Amino acid sequence: NNNTEKIVNYLLSTYPHKKWVIDAGALQMLDPTLLNTNCIITPHEVELERLLSSVIPVKARAAGTAESSIVRDLDWKQEQLLETGTTVLLKGHKDHVFNREQDLWIDGGNPGMTKGGTGDALAGLVAGLYAFTNDSFAAAVVGSYVNKQAGDHLYNQVGPFFKTTQLVQEIPKVLKELLY
């Protein structure tokens, strides 16, 4: 949506000193040149590839090369993204949290975590932790871990058919377990 794109880019350009957690629709609409050290992005693999393609045009494939340009250039493009100082929480079976200085993989999760809304719950959790800690990497790592643990608790109780509202209700219980 054109309005979403205008709003996202206006806010990021007007308030670059603010903390941002960017997910889903906003992630797809942002001008990647506006990313900075105050940003956390939470893409899944396809969203990251799309963002990286918009950051740097895909180089022409060398003659006789079997692999796609996007696969060959992904690491180079990730380096370009990291130059912005952004923290990336790449969602997947194992989440991958990385920025210029740090890199960590988080295990856990289950098929129930792939339904609509679970990424929104994660982004909200990360935003709350980021506001509390002022540390983008720690917020992304703890958010990922807690979200996956909450999902695993629910999976053990009800299987993969839990609702996102149940996940949101489970998150404080996991945080309490970890803190006490």
HELIX and SHEET records of a PDB file:
HELIX    1   1 ASN A    2  THR A   14  1                                  13    
HELIX    2   2 ALA A   24  MET A   29  1                                   6    
HELIX    3   3 PRO A   32  LEU A   34  5                                   3    
HELIX    4   4 GLU A   45  VAL A   55  1                                  11    
HELIX    5   5 SER A   69  LEU A   82  1                                  14    
HELIX    6   6 PRO A  111  THR A  114  5                                   4    
HELIX    7   7 THR A  118  THR A  133  1                                  16    
HELIX    8   8 SER A  136  VAL A  158  1                                  23    
HELIX    9   9 GLY A  159  PHE A  161  5                                   3    
HELIX   10  10 THR A  164  LEU A  179  1                                  16    
SHEET    1   A 5 TRP A  20  ILE A  22  0                                        
SHEET    2   A 5 CYS A  39  ILE A  41  1                                        
SHEET    3   A 5 THR A  87  LEU A  90  1                                        
SHEET    4   A 5 ASP A  95  PHE A  98 -1                                        
SHEET    5   A 5 ASP A 103  ILE A 106 -1                                        
END                                                                             
